[in-house]
Amino acid sequence: MATGTAGSSFTSELNRLANSGTYPVLTSYLAATGAANQYAGTTGKALIGALNLEADANRQPNNFKALGGICNELAGTTNLSPTDALRSINL
């Protein structure tokens, strides 16, 4: 598989990750929260919650990282924007 495409949006990258590393057709795109839940294998979670649970299924809400921190954790990067971090994930 490949990493994301330069210039892609945050929602596009979440949809790519939710779709096993390939961008779905636009008519199949989910909103960011829905894509995060699909990627994490969760349902009904808020965006931050779903991403934190993808990183650690046992992480408790009081230990959730903010958006930039969790995206960088998932990507194994530091100090990237959330979108750039998600783009770097190779599925």
C-alpha positions in Angstrom: 0.0 0.0 0.0 1.0 3.6 -0.1 1.0 6.7 2.1 -1.4 9.6 1.5 -1.3 12.2 -1.2 0.2 15.6 -0.8 -2.5 18.2 -0.4 -5.2 15.8 0.7 -7.5 16.8 3.4 -7.8 15.5 7.0 -11.1 13.8 6.2 -9.6 12.3 3.0 -6.8 10.8 5.0 -9.2 9.4 7.6 -11.2 7.8 4.8 -8.1 6.3 3.3 -7.1 4.7 6.6 -10.7 3.5 7.1 -10.6 2.0 3.6 -7.5 -0.1 4.3 -5.1 2.4 2.8 -6.8 3.4 -0.5 -9.0 6.4 -1.0 -12.6 5.4 -1.5 -14.7 7.0 -4.3 -16.0 10.3 -3.2 -19.6 9.1 -3.0 -18.5 6.7 -0.3 -16.7 9.2 1.8 -17.6 9.3 5.5 -17.5 12.4 7.7 -14.3 12.6 9.7 -15.9 11.1 12.9 -17.4 8.2 10.9 -14.1 7.4 9.2 -12.2 7.5 12.5 -14.7 5.1 14.0 -14.4 2.8 11.0 -10.6 3.0 11.1 -10.6 2.2 14.8 -13.2 -0.5 14.6 -15.4 1.5 17.0 -18.9 2.8 16.8 -20.4 6.0 18.2 -17.2 7.4 19.5 -16.1 11.1 19.1 -13.2 11.7 16.7 -10.6 12.0 19.5 -12.0 8.9 21.3 -11.9 6.7 18.2 -8.4 7.7 17.3 -7.1 7.2 20.8 -8.7 3.8 21.0 -7.1 2.8 17.7 -3.8 3.6 19.3 -4.6 1.8 22.5 -7.9 -0.1 23.0 -7.5 0.2 26.8 -6.7 3.9 27.0 -9.1 5.7 29.3 -10.7 9.0 28.4 -8.7 10.9 31.0 -5.5 9.8 29.2 -6.7 10.7 25.7 -4.3 12.7 23.6 -5.4 15.8 21.7 -5.7 15.6 17.9 -2.1 16.5 17.0 -0.7 14.1 19.7 -2.8 11.2 18.7 -2.3 11.6 15.0 1.5 11.7 15.6 1.3 8.7 17.9 -0.6 6.7 15.3 1.9 7.7 12.6 5.0 7.2 14.7 5.9 10.8 14.0 6.5 13.9 16.1 5.5 17.6 15.6 3.6 17.1 12.3 0.2 18.6 11.7 -2.6 16.0 12.2 -3.1 15.8 8.4 0.6 15.4 7.6 0.9 12.7 10.3 -2.1 10.7 8.9 -0.7 11.1 5.4 2.5 9.4 6.5 0.8 6.2 7.6 1.4 3.4 5.2 -1.2 0.7 5.3 
